[in-house]
Amino acid sequence: MSLIEEILSVENLNEAIKRVKVNKGASGIDKMSVDKLEPYFNEHRKEIIESIMNKTYRPQPVRRVYIPKSNGKLRPLGIPTVVDRVIPCLLPCDSPY
């Protein structure tokens, strides 16, 4: 089994989905909540894995919000879609990538 196949294994994907669900967070531009993440991956897992393997996966644009700072200015914050939050979770936390 190659490294990319191991990274994209069902067990690893399920663990990454679980980590995203635990972190909760706001939805991105697609307005999908973390509660809908698991059913979405169950339906689209094959296409997502194929697009990553074929190097054609492209994350969606992020939703921009502004967080007020103590000095009165605003700090921009980018909120990715919940699906795009799963992909970085596939790599181990101690990975150099």
Residue frames as qw, qx, qy, qz and C-alpha x, y, z in Angstrom:
[[0.000, 0.891, 0.455, 0.000, 0.00, 0.00, 0.00],
 [0.406, 0.449, -0.031, 0.796, 1.42, 3.39, -0.97],
 [0.188, -0.191, -0.459, 0.847, 1.59, 6.27, 1.47],
 [0.314, -0.022, -0.141, -0.939, -1.21, 8.21, -0.27],
 [0.603, -0.237, -0.668, -0.366, -3.46, 5.13, -0.18],
 [0.468, -0.276, -0.696, 0.469, -2.76, 4.76, 3.53],
 [0.008, -0.109, -0.222, 0.969, -3.51, 8.45, 4.13],
 [0.478, 0.004, -0.248, -0.843, -6.78, 8.17, 2.20],
 [0.242, -0.128, -0.961, 0.034, -7.87, 4.93, 3.87],
 [0.444, -0.603, -0.502, -0.433, -11.41, 4.67, 5.19],
 [0.638, -0.524, -0.426, 0.370, -10.15, 4.51, 8.78],
 [0.391, -0.141, -0.050, 0.908, -8.01, 7.63, 8.37],
 [0.121, -0.386, -0.376, -0.834, -10.84, 9.53, 6.65],
 [0.541, -0.628, -0.530, -0.176, -13.25, 8.60, 9.43],
 [0.583, -0.431, -0.306, 0.617, -10.75, 9.79, 12.04],
 [0.213, 0.069, 0.136, 0.965, -10.28, 13.10, 10.19],
 [0.316, -0.530, -0.481, -0.623, -14.06, 13.59, 9.98],
 [0.611, -0.591, -0.499, 0.168, -14.34, 12.87, 13.70],
 [0.470, -0.248, -0.160, 0.832, -11.66, 15.52, 14.48],
 [0.013, -0.262, -0.280, -0.923, -13.46, 18.14, 12.39],
 [0.475, -0.583, -0.546, -0.370, -16.80, 17.34, 14.06],
 [0.604, -0.496, -0.429, 0.454, -15.26, 17.66, 17.55],
 [0.326, -0.114, -0.012, 0.938, -13.80, 21.08, 16.67],
 [0.218, 0.763, 0.559, -0.240, -17.23, 22.24, 15.39],
 [0.240, -0.274, 0.283, 0.888, -16.77, 25.73, 13.94],
 [0.437, 0.581, 0.135, -0.673, -18.70, 27.87, 11.52],
 [0.747, 0.397, 0.509, 0.159, -19.70, 26.78, 8.05],
 [0.326, -0.225, 0.402, 0.826, -17.92, 28.05, 4.96],
 [0.276, 0.238, -0.268, -0.892, -19.43, 29.48, 1.81],
 [0.366, -0.107, -0.837, -0.392, -21.38, 26.27, 1.20],
 [0.528, -0.370, 0.189, -0.741, -23.24, 26.66, 4.54],
 [0.808, -0.086, -0.578, -0.079, -22.75, 22.94, 5.32],
 [0.533, -0.693, 0.341, -0.346, -22.68, 22.21, 9.05],
 [0.024, 0.454, -0.886, 0.092, -20.37, 19.64, 10.60],
 [0.633, 0.061, 0.649, -0.418, -23.46, 17.49, 11.31],
 [0.791, 0.534, 0.083, -0.286, -23.90, 16.96, 7.55],
 [0.080, 0.721, -0.663, -0.186, -20.24, 16.11, 6.99],
 [0.418, -0.187, 0.889, -0.026, -20.44, 12.36, 7.58],
 [0.666, 0.487, 0.540, -0.167, -23.42, 11.74, 5.26],
 [0.406, 0.847, -0.210, -0.270, -21.74, 13.93, 2.61],
 [0.049, -0.595, 0.790, 0.136, -18.53, 11.88, 2.78],
 [0.585, 0.068, 0.800, -0.112, -20.49, 8.62, 2.69],
 [0.638, 0.669, 0.338, -0.176, -22.03, 9.76, -0.60],
 [0.453, 0.875, -0.168, 0.011, -19.01, 11.51, -2.19],
 [0.646, -0.597, 0.433, 0.197, -16.03, 9.69, -0.65],
 [0.793, 0.183, 0.449, 0.369, -15.01, 8.00, -3.92],
 [0.416, 0.824, 0.163, 0.349, -14.98, 11.25, -5.95],
 [0.266, -0.935, 0.227, -0.059, -13.04, 13.11, -3.24],
 [0.738, -0.399, 0.479, 0.259, -10.42, 10.37, -2.98],
 [0.720, 0.413, 0.397, 0.392, -10.07, 10.14, -6.77],
 [0.224, 0.937, 0.040, 0.264, -9.65, 13.91, -7.09],
 [0.443, -0.812, 0.374, 0.063, -6.92, 13.89, -4.43],
 [0.791, -0.122, 0.519, 0.301, -5.18, 10.90, -6.05],
 [0.598, 0.573, 0.378, 0.415, -5.38, 12.56, -9.49],
 [0.370, -0.270, -0.071, 0.886, -4.13, 15.87, -8.05],
 [0.019, -0.462, -0.472, -0.751, -7.28, 17.64, -9.28],
 [0.356, -0.697, -0.585, 0.212, -8.76, 18.41, -5.85],
 [0.169, 0.402, -0.035, 0.899, -9.25, 22.14, -5.38],
 [0.138, -0.430, -0.672, 0.586, -10.53, 23.62, -2.13],
 [0.060, 0.816, 0.513, 0.258, -13.52, 25.93, -2.30],
 [0.133, 0.587, -0.143, 0.785, -13.10, 29.66, -1.69],
 [0.324, -0.267, -0.696, 0.582, -13.13, 30.65, 1.97],
 [0.177, -0.852, -0.427, -0.246, -15.79, 32.76, 3.65],
 [0.352, 0.284, -0.287, 0.844, -14.30, 36.03, 4.92],
 [0.418, -0.820, -0.383, -0.079, -15.40, 37.43, 8.26],
 [0.255, 0.590, -0.320, 0.696, -13.87, 40.19, 10.33],
 [0.645, -0.498, -0.510, 0.276, -13.13, 39.84, 14.03],
 [0.088, -0.939, 0.050, -0.330, -12.95, 43.05, 16.09],
 [0.654, 0.118, -0.453, 0.594, -9.62, 43.66, 17.82],
 [0.425, -0.654, -0.428, 0.458, -9.10, 45.48, 21.12],
 [0.263, -0.303, 0.111, 0.909, -7.62, 48.51, 19.31],
 [0.426, 0.588, 0.231, -0.647, -10.85, 48.99, 17.31],
 [0.299, 0.447, -0.644, -0.544, -9.50, 47.54, 14.07],
 [0.916, 0.100, 0.161, -0.353, -10.80, 44.41, 12.39],
 [0.256, -0.429, 0.838, 0.221, -8.85, 41.21, 11.81],
 [0.709, 0.265, -0.380, -0.531, -9.81, 39.23, 8.69],
 [0.496, -0.208, 0.829, -0.155, -10.54, 35.55, 9.19],
 [0.505, 0.241, -0.623, -0.546, -11.03, 32.97, 6.45],
 [0.657, -0.075, 0.636, -0.396, -13.47, 30.15, 7.14],
 [0.183, 0.224, -0.844, -0.451, -13.05, 27.13, 4.85],
 [0.783, -0.122, -0.298, -0.532, -15.85, 24.70, 4.06],
 [0.736, -0.426, 0.470, -0.237, -16.14, 21.75, 6.44],
 [0.954, 0.274, 0.079, 0.094, -15.14, 19.36, 3.64],
 [0.501, 0.707, -0.303, 0.396, -11.95, 21.37, 3.07],
 [0.372, -0.704, 0.474, -0.376, -11.19, 21.17, 6.81],
 [0.961, -0.140, 0.223, -0.083, -11.09, 17.37, 6.62],
 [0.795, 0.536, -0.188, 0.211, -8.25, 17.19, 4.08],
 [0.156, 0.700, -0.540, 0.440, -5.49, 18.70, 6.31],
 [0.670, -0.436, 0.448, -0.399, -6.64, 16.42, 9.15],
 [0.971, 0.199, -0.117, -0.056, -5.64, 13.40, 7.06],
 [0.541, 0.519, -0.498, 0.437, -1.97, 14.11, 7.70],
 [0.674, -0.422, -0.485, 0.364, -0.61, 13.20, 11.14],
 [0.225, -0.970, -0.094, 0.019, -0.23, 16.14, 13.52],
 [0.536, -0.647, 0.356, 0.408, 3.54, 15.62, 13.67],
 [0.731, 0.436, 0.377, 0.365, 3.83, 15.54, 9.87],
 [0.346, -0.373, 0.147, 0.848, 6.29, 18.04, 8.36],
 [0.126, 0.315, 0.612, 0.714, 3.75, 18.84, 5.60]]
